[in-house]
């Protein structure tokens, strides 16, 4: 569970930094770089959600999975 929360937090933090950082990048480097940062930032939330919901097979307390060694 700790690993899942860490990955989710890191990816969503990166997403927020990219969205917030795209405005100064727009003024400094142009529209293309800002749009590229926004495109990368828009892809990160589904990836973060997927990684946050994957069950950890090494964690015996992680019983919310339907298949695998820790399935109930």
N, C-alpha and C positions, 0 to 999 in steps of 0.2 A: 504494500500500500504506500509506503514511504517513497519508493522508487517512482510509482505512478504519479504521485503528487508533485514530486520534484520535476519530472519531465514535463508535466502539464504546465507547471508554473514557469519553467524556463521558456517553453515555446510561446506561451501567451505573453510573457514579458517581452520576448523578442518581437512578437507581433505588434505590441503597443509602441515599442521603440521605433520600429520601422514606420508605422503610421504617423507618429508624432515627428519623426525625423524627416519625413518626406517634404514637409513645408520648407524648412531651411535649405534642403537639397534643391528644391524647385528654384529658389532664388539664387543659389550659388552655382548650380551646374546645369539647370535646364529642366524642361518638362520630361524628357525621356528617362532620366534617372529617377525622378520622382514617381513616374508611372510604374517603372520597374520595381521600385521599393513597395509601392502599393499593391502590385500584383503578387509579389512574394508574401506580403503581409496578409493578403486575402486567402492564400493557400494554407497558411499555418494553423488557423483554428480547427479545421477538420482533422488535420494531422494530430494536433494536441488532444482533441477529443478521442480519437482512436487510440492513441498511446495511453491516455488516462483510463480507458475502459478495458484494456487488455489485462487479463488475470495473470498473476505471477505464479508460475508453477512451483517455485521454490519457497513460497510463503505458505505455511500450513494454516494460517488464519484467513487466507483469502479463499473463501468458500462461495463466492458469487459466480463461479464459472460452472457451466453445465457439463463440460467435458474435461478430461485430463485427470491427473493424479489426485486433485483436491475436490473433485466433484462430489456432491452430496447424494 
